[in-house]
Amino acid sequence: MSKYQKIQIKQAVGVVGAGSFGLTIAGLLAENVEDILIYTRREENKAKMQARKGEYAQLSPKIRVTTSLEEVAKDCQLIFPVVPSKGFRNMMQQLGPLLNPQHFLIHATKGLDSSLAPKEGKIKPEHIKTMSQLIELESLACRVGCLSGPNLASEIQEHQPAATLIASKYTEVIKMGQAALRSPRFQVYGTHDILGAELAGALKNVVALAAGLLGGKGLGMNIWALLVTRGLSEMIHIGKAMGADVKAFLGVAGIGDLIATASSTKSRNYKAGVALAQGTPMREIVGADGDMVEGFRTLEIINQLCQALEINSPIFEIVHRVVFKGMELERAIHFLMTYPYAVDVDFL
């Protein structure tokens, strides 16, 4: 038995967010925890979940539902926020005043926030916040971590084997998360490099979006492999500029997550790229999947940062042109194929 399973979680565990991955985490928790409290903003969702109707028919009987963040903060010491990055700060401004230093928060949002950036002038690294940094800004919680890795929700819900990474500055957060989530079908690794894990998880969404563009045009694995390897290189350069270590990008939160989301039709970012390549307007994609296509938001934020810091990121730049400027995909592919890369591996 793993040393991490020695922790017994006797209190309820909270999940803030009742989207696909929030429900997935709740299902994983049900294997180790007797009482799970999941928060949804909408009363109609609460009613459906309580009645176990439709998509909620398979919810574990261990799962309770609430529309009260106060109830989550009161009942749960360990909380998993699973909210899109666009609404994460607003959620924390509501949840934050209810928290104290005894709470553990392990978020599962693979995105970035730039709400602190000036409306005019250049964006700087300090203007861009990860979700753990937002938690620390908006609350007294200090025992903070993130969940990151190749975690396609539908596969986990089908009880297929998978692994994830919990990153935190604090070993007790990692151990608590492992005790809550680890099972014979779900391996949970740990690292103290939370910044690297968060940046890897967010940046890979842009490469997955680009991979979907190629997939939507019916292109093969050779160009896909070129895109993914060069995209990983750019992820690392951007991450280093923001203070992250290279190692984070070479594990499950980096390469692992990148491979899964840049190749699977179950990945929201990949599917969004496919839809764009096949002529679906971006507004329809955003309307259909709301804030869950994190790659769009990350792409906008990182494009501004790369311009401000003069980071050489041709793939991120060209994907931004395709997505937001209407550049033809054929021109973008020609750009990639003729770009004068000096060396192959340039980040070690």
Secondary structure as GFF3:
##gff-version 3
##sequence-region A 1 348
A	DSSP	three_ten_helix	3	6	.	.	.	ID=ss1
A	DSSP	beta_strand	12	16	.	.	.	ID=ss2
A	DSSP	alpha_helix	20	29	.	.	.	ID=ss3
A	DSSP	beta_strand	36	39	.	.	.	ID=ss4
A	DSSP	alpha_helix	43	51	.	.	.	ID=ss5
A	DSSP	three_ten_helix	54	56	.	.	.	ID=ss6
A	DSSP	beta_strand	63	66	.	.	.	ID=ss7
A	DSSP	alpha_helix	69	75	.	.	.	ID=ss8
A	DSSP	beta_strand	76	81	.	.	.	ID=ss9
A	DSSP	alpha_helix	85	95	.	.	.	ID=ss10
A	DSSP	three_ten_helix	96	98	.	.	.	ID=ss11
A	DSSP	beta_strand	104	107	.	.	.	ID=ss12
A	DSSP	three_ten_helix	125	127	.	.	.	ID=ss13
A	DSSP	alpha_helix	131	138	.	.	.	ID=ss14
A	DSSP	beta_strand	143	148	.	.	.	ID=ss15
A	DSSP	alpha_helix	153	157	.	.	.	ID=ss16
A	DSSP	beta_strand	162	168	.	.	.	ID=ss17
A	DSSP	alpha_helix	171	181	.	.	.	ID=ss18
A	DSSP	beta_strand	186	191	.	.	.	ID=ss19
A	DSSP	alpha_helix	194	216	.	.	.	ID=ss20
A	DSSP	alpha_helix	221	241	.	.	.	ID=ss21
A	DSSP	three_ten_helix	246	250	.	.	.	ID=ss22
A	DSSP	pi_helix	252	256	.	.	.	ID=ss23
A	DSSP	alpha_helix	257	261	.	.	.	ID=ss24
A	DSSP	alpha_helix	268	277	.	.	.	ID=ss25
A	DSSP	alpha_helix	282	289	.	.	.	ID=ss26
A	DSSP	three_ten_helix	290	292	.	.	.	ID=ss27
A	DSSP	alpha_helix	294	309	.	.	.	ID=ss28
A	DSSP	alpha_helix	314	325	.	.	.	ID=ss29
A	DSSP	alpha_helix	329	338	.	.	.	ID=ss30
###
